[in-house]
Amino acid sequence: MTIKVGDRIPEATLAVMGEKGPQQMTSGDLFKGKTVALFAVPGAFTPTCSAKHLPGFVEHAEDLKAKGVDQIVCLSVNDAFVMNAWGKDQNVGAKIAMVADGNAELTRKLGLEMDGSKFGMGARSQRYSMLVKDGVVEKLNVEDPGAFSASSAETLLGQL
């Protein structure tokens, strides 16, 4: 079942790159007591993700924070090493937390997985954005396959 507005984000183990390598965290830790703009992409370094999705959130990071967002999170079914390298490549700095859902645990629990096997990618995340307040989904924008507009930074910013 796909998550919907009003639902609580399920518990899952995620990872970020720390000073000494990958560090595990839980989804509960990520969302507790914060307003989070989360966007998910099918894959780091992929064309639309690198040319439009992530850059839009980098460009509008200050605007989102001015509207009450405490943290911006980019989630992908990649490992923490890849997410870290992609963040450096895209110059995200401290604007966006590059979070790895390496085993697609959270993605599956959200019901937002997609099968990318025909592209050699295996299980991946659908493209979406959401606003989460203290672990509860307030806004949810899931893209149609192959599309990019509903989950953009501009769309989420317009909903705040």
Secondary structure, 3 states (H helix, E strand, C coil): CCCCCCCECCCCEEEEEECCEEEEEEHHHHHCCCEEEEEEECCCCCHHHHHHHHHHHHHCHHHHHHCCCCEEEEEECCCHHHHHHHHHHCCCCCCCEEEECCCCHHHHHHCCEEECHHHCCCEEECCEEEEEECCEEEEEEECCCCCCCCCCHHHHHHCC
